[in-house]
Amino acid sequence: MASTNYHDQQNIKNITKMREVLDTLPKFCKQFFRGIENTTSSRTRLGYALDLRIFFEFLSEKNSSLKNTEIRDFRISILDDLTREDIEEYLDYLSYYEKDGKVYTNDERGKARKLASLRSFYHYYYTSELIEKDVAALVPMPKLHQKEIIRLDPDEVAILLDAVEHGDNLTENERRFHNKTKVRDLALLTLLLGTGIRVSECVGLNVQDVDFKNDGIKIRRKGGYETVVYFGDEVRNALLDYLEEREHIIPAEGSEDALFLSLQSKRIAVRSVEKLVKKYASKVTSLKKITPHKLRSTYGTSLYRETGDIYLVADVLGHKDVNTTKKHYAALEDERRRKAAGVVKLREP
């Protein structure tokens, strides 16, 4: 498999996995996935397929009229046979169920996502006039409680980067690996904190995607479009230091163009970045669960506080809808509105 385009590789993996899952679903499902292929990403379709498999497994296990029928042999007519109550029982089932000896649970967000998948599924067949009822549309989405956004405070950012640079509070075993990876780790975390890019965008970077003439990186966003994100001097210096070190590393076959390499000289994986962020963050704060996405939230918060421009924040973070950004930074929006209360004077004191 050609290796230089990380995103195309991930796309192929998603498509391959989706085909495997599709072979476990009712045969009529193939029409749905063909129908949405041009308007969805492979990752979205895989998510739909996995969610739908849980739904059909639930029907096979709990629905008395379907218990003796192989899931592959379910007919499209069952969608019309199901009622709103069946869908509601499915949502209740998602709270806790067991499969192959493993326990699965879903909170309100997990249930909402799976119901959204089912709604899209039903809507497709209903608008295609292949079923008579859109039962899934009758079930209200679970109420989502707004979660507090966890982010690093400015002093914690400085402590985190110091920990990466100097190995503060690391165990003896961690320090051994730290001596080999600290330049890379500092460049990687400085890039995440200094640009707000997603971890998937970060690991997908190639060396040639970095443009020091304009201090920008070319990334591929969710949805597949490419854009340039610009960085400041701290990111520039950290990247230059790492690239100087990387010149002396012989990449493994298939990872020749990858910007960030693992200790095995392969393109670093998302899971590896998650683990290294967790390792360093645990030395900084025990009260906050810091992930790469929390570093993205930290950047977004800093950018909004400095500029007050929610549209700029949305653009830089790659949010297609500014309302997504407003939802995440609602507390900061309220903070700014409160400041406005004392700015305009109606009469001189």
N, C-alpha and C positions, 0 to 999 in steps of 0.2 A: 504494500500500500504506500503510495507517495506520501511523504511525511510533512512537507513544508507547510501545508495549510492545515493548521490545527482545527479550525472551525469546520472545514469540509470533512475532516476525519470524524469529528464528533457527530456531524450530520449523518454520515454513513453508519456509525454505531447506533444512533437513534433509530434510523430506518430499519436496520437489521434486527434490532431488539423488538421494534414494533411489529414486524412481520412474524416474529416468534409468538408474540402475545396474540396477534390476530388469529393465529392458527388454533387458539384455545377459545375463541369467541364464536358466537353463532355466525353462520355463513353470511347472513344478510348484512352483517356489520361492515363488510368490505365496501359496500356501496357508500356508506357514510364517510369512510376515510378517503375514498376516491373523490367524493364530493367536496371535501374541505381541504384537499391537498394544496390547491393554489392560493389559499387564503390563510394558511397556518404554517407554523414552523414544525420541523420534524420533532422537536422537543415537546411542543404542545400536543401533537398527535399521539406521541408515546404516552404522555400524561393521561390523555383521554382513554387510550386503550387499557392502561393499567387500572384506571378508575372503573371503567365499564366491566372489566373482568371481575372486580370485587362485587359489582352489582349483580352480575349473572351468577356468580357463585352463591350469593345470598339467596337468589331465587331458587337455585337448584337445591339448596339446603333447607330453606324455610317454606317454600311454596308447595303445598301438597299436590297441586295439579301438574307440577313440573319435576317432581322428585325422581321419577322413573325415566326421565328424558335426558339424554346427553346434551350438554350445553351447546355443542356444535350443531345440534339438530333443532334447537329452539327456532320457531318460526316468527316472522315479523308480527304476526297477528297477536302475539302475547303482549305487545306494547299497548294494544287497544283493550286487552283483557284486564290489565292492571288498573288499580284505582289509586286515588290520592292516598288512601290509607296504606296501601302497599309501599308507596314511596316514603311515607312517614315512618313506617316500620323499618325500612332500610336505613334511614337516618339514625334511628334508635339503635339498630344493630351495629352501626359504625362506632358507637361509643365504646364498645368492647366486644371483640370476637377473637376466636382462636383459629389458627390455620397451621397445619403441619407441626403442632406442638408449640407454636409461637403465639404470644398474645399481641394483639394490635388494638390501639386506641386512637380515637380522633377527637380533637377539641373542636370548638365552633368553626375555626378556620379550615380544618381538615374536612369537616362536613360540608361547609359552604363550597369548597372547591369541587368535591365529588358531586354535589347537587348541580353545580354549574356545568360540569361535564355531562351529566344526565340530561339537563335542560337542553344543551346544544344538540345532543343526540336525538332527543324527541323532536325538537324544533325542525331539524333537518328532514326527518321523515314526514312530519306533519305538513310542512310547506311544499314538500315534493308530492303531496297528496297520496302517500303510501299508507298512512294511518289516518283514522278519523278523529282521534282525540290527542290533545297535547297535555297529558295528565301531569307531567313534571312541572309545567308552568303554573299549576294550581298550588304547588307547595311553596310557601314563603321561604326565602333564604334565612338561615340562622342569623340571629342578631350578633354582630361582631362587636365586642367590647374593645375600645381603643387601648392598645398596649402602649405603655410608656416607652419612648425611644431611649435606648441605652447608647450612650456615647462617652468618649473620653473627654475629660476636661483638659484645657490647655496645659496645665502643669503635668497631667498624667501622660499626655502625648510626649512631652519632653523626657519624662522619666522612662517611658517605654523605649524611645529611641536610644537613650543612654544605656538601657539594659541590653539592647541589641548590640550596640557598639562596644560595650565594655564587658558584657557577660555578667552583670551584677546579679547576685543571688542565685546563679545557676548551680546545679549540683555538679559534682566532679565529673560524672559521666556526660552530662549536658555540655559542660565546658570543653570536653574533648572534641565534640562535634562542632561546637561553636567556633573553635579556632579555624575550622575548615570552611564554615559557611557564613561567618559574621558579615563579610563584605556583601555577599549576595543578599543575606537577610535584611541588612540595613537598606540596600537599594530597593528591595521589593516592598518593604513596609513603608519606606519614605515615599515610594511611588503611589501606593494605595492611599496613604494619608494626605499626599500632596495633590492628588488628582480626583479622588473619589471614584475611580473606575471599579467595575465589578471584578471579583476574583477570576471569573471565567475569561474576562477580557484581558486580565493580567497574564494568566498562564498561556493565553493564545498569542501573545506578542512574539514577533520575530525580531532579530537584531536590526533588520532593515526597516522596521516600523518606527525606529527612533530617529528623529530628525533634530540634530543639535543646532543646525543653522537657524531654525525657527523655534526651537525648544518645544517640540510637540511630538506626540505619539499617535500613530494611526491605529485605531482599534475597530473591531467589528462589534456593533451593538446587538442586543436582543432584537430579533427580527431580520438580522443579516446585513443591515446597511453599515457602511463604513463612515467614520468621522475622525476628526483630529482633535485631541485634547491637549491643551498646552500646560506646561509645568514651569515652576520657578527655579531659582538658583539651587535650593537645597536638593531638589529632585535631580537636577542636572549634575551636580557634583557627585551625588551618590551613584548615579548611573554610570558616570565616567569612571569612577573608581572600580565599579564592578566589571565594566567592559574591559578595563585594563587587565583585570585578573582573569576574565573569561577567555582572553586571547591565548592563555597558556593551557586551556582545557581542551581536550580532544572530545568532541561530542560523540555520543553513541550514534550508530546508524539510524537515520530517521529523525534525528534531533539536531541536525547540523545548523538549522536556521533559528532554532528556539532561543529566545532571549535569556530566560531563566532556566538553569539546569539543576537537576537533582545531584546528589552525591554519586549516583550511578551514571552521571553525565547524560541523562535523558531529560526531555522536557519535563519540567516540574508539574506535578498534578495538583488539581484543586484541593484534594484531601490533604496533601502535604503542606500547602499554604495554610489551610485551616489549622493544622496541628502546630505549625510554628507560631502562628498568631496566638493560639491558646497558650503555648509554652511561655512566650515572652510576657503576654498580658497577665498571666498568673503571678508574675513577679512584681507587677505594678499594683494590681487591685484584686482583692479576693471577693469584693462585693459585687462586681460587675462581670457578667459573662460576655467576654469580648470575642467577636468573630470578625472575619474580614468584612462582613456587611456592616458591622458596628463601626469599623474604620471609615467606611463610606458615609455613614450617618454623621460621624465626627467631622469629616470634610464638609459635608453639606451644611451642617450647623455653623461651622466657622465661616464658610463663604457667605451664608445668609446674614450672619451678624455683621460681617465686614461691609457688605454691599447693600443689604436690604432689598435686593432684587430677586424676587421669587421666580421670575421667568428665566433669569440667568442661571439660577440654581437648577431649575428643571432642565434647561438645555445642557448644562455641563454634566449633570448626572444621567442624562439620556432618558428622562421621563417623557413619554409621548404626550401625556396629559398633565398639564400644570396642576390640576386638582389632586393628582397623586402626591405631588410635592407639597401642596398646601396641607394635605391631610397629615403628612409626616412632620411638618414643621408648624403645626397649628399653634402650639404653645408659644413659639417665637413670634408668630404673627400677632397673637394676643398681647404679648409683651410690648411689641412695637406700637400697637394701638393704644395701650395704656399710656405710653410716653407722649402720644399725641394730645392727650387730655390737658396737659399743662403747657403746651407750646403756644397756643393762640391766646393772647390777652385781649379781653374785651374793653377794659378801661385801664388807663395808667394808674398805678397805685398812688 
